[in-house]
Amino acid sequence: MFRRLITYLGAAILLFLIAWMGYTQNPAQPPKLTLNKVAEDLYEI
């Protein structure tokens, strides 16, 4: 019984670590850019 508990606990920790590594690898989305028309042929971001 103790061996089974250690196996389940090890598998749960491994699953948690893999999920945590996958979550932290996703980069944050860059902010959305807006264009403002300054003159006829001139825009600013």
C-alpha positions as CSV (number, residue, x, y, z in Angstrom):
1,M,0.0,0.0,0.0
2,F,2.8,2.4,0.8
3,R,4.5,1.7,-2.6
4,R,1.2,2.5,-4.4
5,L,0.9,5.8,-2.4
6,I,4.4,6.8,-3.3
7,T,3.7,6.0,-7.0
8,Y,0.5,8.1,-7.1
9,L,2.1,10.9,-5.3
10,G,5.1,10.9,-7.7
11,A,2.8,10.8,-10.7
12,A,0.7,13.7,-9.3
13,I,3.8,15.8,-8.7
14,L,5.2,15.0,-12.1
15,L,1.9,16.0,-13.8
16,F,1.8,19.2,-11.8
17,L,5.3,20.1,-12.8
18,I,4.6,19.4,-16.5
19,A,1.4,21.5,-16.4
20,W,3.3,24.3,-14.6
21,M,6.1,24.3,-17.2
22,G,3.6,24.4,-20.1
23,Y,1.6,27.3,-18.5
24,T,4.7,29.4,-17.9
25,Q,6.0,29.0,-21.5
26,N,3.1,30.9,-23.1
27,P,4.2,34.5,-23.7
28,A,1.9,37.4,-22.9
29,Q,0.1,38.9,-25.8
30,P,1.5,42.2,-27.0
31,P,-0.8,45.3,-26.6
32,K,-3.1,46.1,-29.5
33,L,-1.7,48.9,-31.7
34,T,-3.9,51.9,-32.6
35,L,-3.3,54.1,-35.6
36,N,-4.0,57.9,-35.3
37,K,-4.2,60.0,-38.5
38,V,-2.1,63.1,-38.0
39,A,-2.2,64.5,-41.5
40,E,-3.3,63.3,-45.0
41,D,-0.3,61.0,-45.4
42,L,1.0,60.8,-41.8
43,Y,0.0,58.3,-39.2
44,E,1.3,57.6,-35.7
45,I,1.1,54.3,-33.8
